Each structure stands twice: as structure tokens, then as C-alpha cells.
Amino acid sequence: MQVDVDSAQVICHLDALLVDRGMTLTELSHAVGITLANLSSLKNNRARAVRYSTLIALCQALDCQPGDLFSVVPPPI
């Protein structure tokens, strides 16, 4: 089965995780060593890619799993 990745969308749930943890984007930036600009891009679903090391750092800082941070919205049929 071939998947049309161009029309699927990955949604980042960073806002909800930050609220749940009582953490600001600035605090997360300091905790993981990622710029506010890059985290903002991720948070606003503008990022085109995420490094594996970044994903691990985010999950460790937020005490979550990758599936808590991202979900895939399939393309409309």
C-alpha cells in the first residue's frame, strides 16, 4: 500500500504538553538547548523535519513519548 505523504499532515501537540506540565516555551528551550525560533516553528506546525536527537530531548524534558508529541492526520478521502 502506498501512502500519500504529501497530503498527510503531522500535528505537534507541544502547546498542550507545555500547559499540562506548567512549562513555558522559553523554559523548554533552555532545558533542551533548542532555540525559541525552532521550537516555535515546531509548535506552530511549520517544521518540515525533526532530528532524532531533538525528539529524544523533547520527550525527556516533557516526560512523554513521541506519540504524545505528534500525531498524523491522514489525507481526506
MIZARO-348401 format. One record per atom (N, C-alpha, C): x, y, z. Coordinates in pm, whole numbers, padded with zeros to 5 digits. Example, Ala and Ser with C-alpha at 12.3 -4.5 7.8 and 13.67 -1.06 7.14 Angstrom:
2
NODE/xx/yy/zz
NODE/01319/-00569/00780
NODE/01230/-00450/00780
NODE/01320/-00330/00780
NODE/01285/-00225/00708
NODE/01367/-00106/00714
NODE/01290/00003/00787
END
This chain:
77
NODE/xx/yy/zz
NODE/00084/-00118/00000
NODE/00000/00000/00000
NODE/00088/00124/00000
NODE/00063/00213/-00090
NODE/00141/00336/-00098
NODE/00069/00447/-00022
NODE/00145/00522/00055
NODE/00090/00631/00135
NODE/00126/00762/00070
NODE/00028/00850/00058
NODE/00050/00983/00001
NODE/00095/01077/00112
NODE/00227/01083/00134
NODE/00279/01164/00245
NODE/00266/01313/00221
NODE/00249/01355/00097
NODE/00237/01498/00069
NODE/00105/01556/00118
NODE/00000/01475/00125
NODE/-00128/01529/00167
NODE/-00161/01494/00312
NODE/-00083/01408/00375
NODE/-00100/01380/00517
NODE/-00037/01494/00596
NODE/-00079/01511/00719
NODE/-00029/01621/00799
NODE/00013/01570/00936
NODE/00130/01612/00982
NODE/00175/01580/01118
NODE/00145/01700/01206
NODE/00075/01675/01313
NODE/00035/01782/01406
NODE/00118/01769/01533
NODE/00172/01879/01577
NODE/00252/01884/01701
NODE/00163/01931/01817
NODE/00169/01859/01927
NODE/00088/01889/02045
NODE/00170/01954/02156
NODE/00269/02030/02116
NODE/00360/02093/02212
NODE/00287/02188/02306
NODE/00193/02266/02256
NODE/00118/02360/02340
NODE/00050/02288/02455
NODE/-00021/02181/02424
NODE/-00096/02108/02527
NODE/-00001/02046/02630
NODE/00110/01991/02582
NODE/00207/01932/02674
NODE/00269/02036/02766
NODE/00297/02154/02712
NODE/00353/02261/02795
NODE/00254/02304/02903
NODE/00128/02318/02865
NODE/00025/02356/02962
NODE/00012/02249/03070
NODE/00008/02122/03028
NODE/-00004/02012/03124
NODE/00112/02009/03222
NODE/00230/02050/03177
NODE/00349/02044/03263
NODE/00377/02177/03333
NODE/00296/02279/03305
NODE/00317/02410/03366
NODE/00450/02471/03324
NODE/00485/02452/03198
NODE/00615/02494/03146
NODE/00595/02593/03031
NODE/00685/02688/03020
NODE/00680/02782/02908
NODE/00771/02733/02796
NODE/00751/02789/02679
NODE/00836/02755/02565
NODE/00980/02796/02593
NODE/00999/02907/02662
NODE/01133/02954/02698
NODE/01201/02854/02792
NODE/01127/02806/02891
NODE/01183/02707/02983
NODE/01221/02579/02909
NODE/01136/02536/02818
NODE/01167/02416/02740
NODE/01289/02439/02653
NODE/01299/02557/02595
NODE/01414/02591/02512
NODE/01544/02577/02591
NODE/01544/02629/02712
NODE/01664/02618/02797
NODE/01690/02473/02838
NODE/01585/02398/02864
NODE/01600/02260/02910
NODE/01658/02168/02803
NODE/01624/02195/02676
NODE/01667/02104/02570
NODE/01775/02163/02480
NODE/01805/02291/02497
NODE/01909/02353/02416
NODE/01868/02375/02271
NODE/01743/02406/02250
NODE/01690/02434/02117
NODE/01641/02578/02117
NODE/01666/02650/02009
NODE/01627/02790/02004
NODE/01476/02806/02011
NODE/01434/02921/02062
NODE/01292/02953/02065
NODE/01233/02953/01925
NODE/01308/03002/01828
NODE/01260/03006/01690
NODE/01230/02865/01638
NODE/01319/02771/01665
NODE/01297/02634/01619
NODE/01181/02568/01692
NODE/01170/02591/01822
NODE/01057/02536/01897
NODE/00926/02598/01853
NODE/00928/02726/01824
NODE/00808/02793/01776
NODE/00763/02738/01642
NODE/00859/02713/01556
NODE/00828/02654/01425
NODE/00765/02516/01443
NODE/00818/02439/01534
NODE/00764/02307/01563
NODE/00624/02318/01621
NODE/00608/02405/01719
NODE/00480/02425/01789
NODE/00369/02469/01694
NODE/00406/02550/01595
NODE/00308/02603/01501
NODE/00294/02520/01373
NODE/00347/02397/01379
NODE/00335/02302/01268
NODE/00396/02352/01138
NODE/00503/02428/01149
NODE/00574/02476/01030
NODE/00704/02399/01005
NODE/00745/02318/01101
NODE/00870/02242/01084
NODE/00851/02135/00979
NODE/00952/02115/00897
NODE/00947/02013/00792
NODE/01015/01884/00835
NODE/01094/01891/00941
NODE/01166/01773/00990
NODE/01206/01796/01135
NODE/01227/01685/01205
NODE/01272/01690/01344
NODE/01386/01590/01358
NODE/01497/01636/01409
NODE/01610/01545/01432
NODE/01574/01446/01542
NODE/01628/01328/01528
NODE/01605/01223/01627
NODE/01653/01271/01765
NODE/01767/01335/01770
NODE/01820/01383/01898
NODE/01730/01490/01959
NODE/01668/01571/01875
NODE/01574/01672/01923
NODE/01450/01606/01979
NODE/01400/01506/01910
NODE/01283/01434/01956
NODE/01308/01369/02092
NODE/01423/01307/02109
NODE/01458/01245/02237
NODE/01467/01350/02347
NODE/01532/01462/02317
NODE/01546/01569/02417
NODE/01411/01625/02459
NODE/01322/01644/02364
NODE/01188/01695/02394
NODE/01111/01595/02480
NODE/01117/01469/02443
NODE/01045/01366/02519
NODE/01098/01354/02661
NODE/01230/01365/02678
NODE/01287/01358/02812
NODE/01247/01479/02895
NODE/01253/01598/02836
NODE/01220/01720/02910
NODE/01071/01727/02945
NODE/00987/01671/02857
NODE/00842/01677/02879
NODE/00787/01549/02942
NODE/00875/01452/02967
NODE/00835/01323/03022
NODE/00718/01265/02942
NODE/00742/01248/02812
NODE/00638/01197/02724
NODE/00698/01102/02621
NODE/00614/01047/02539
NODE/00653/00960/02429
NODE/00632/01036/02298
NODE/00701/00997/02191
NODE/00683/01066/02062
NODE/00537/01075/02018
NODE/00460/00972/02047
NODE/00318/00974/02010
NODE/00236/01075/02088
NODE/00288/01118/02204
NODE/00222/01224/02281
NODE/00250/01360/02217
NODE/00363/01370/02153
NODE/00409/01496/02095
NODE/00354/01520/01955
NODE/00339/01412/01879
NODE/00295/01423/01739
NODE/00183/01325/01709
NODE/00098/01365/01616
NODE/00001/01272/01558
NODE/-00007/01299/01409
NODE/-00046/01198/01334
NODE/-00058/01209/01189
NODE/-00205/01215/01154
NODE/-00241/01318/01079
NODE/-00377/01332/01030
NODE/-00377/01283/00886
NODE/-00451/01176/00858
NODE/-00448/01123/00721
NODE/-00512/01220/00624
NODE/-00476/01206/00496
NODE/-00535/01293/00396
NODE/-00684/01265/00381
NODE/-00761/01363/00341
NODE/-00904/01339/00318
NODE/-00923/01241/00203
NODE/-01027/01163/00215
NODE/-01054/01064/00110
NODE/-01138/01124/00000
END
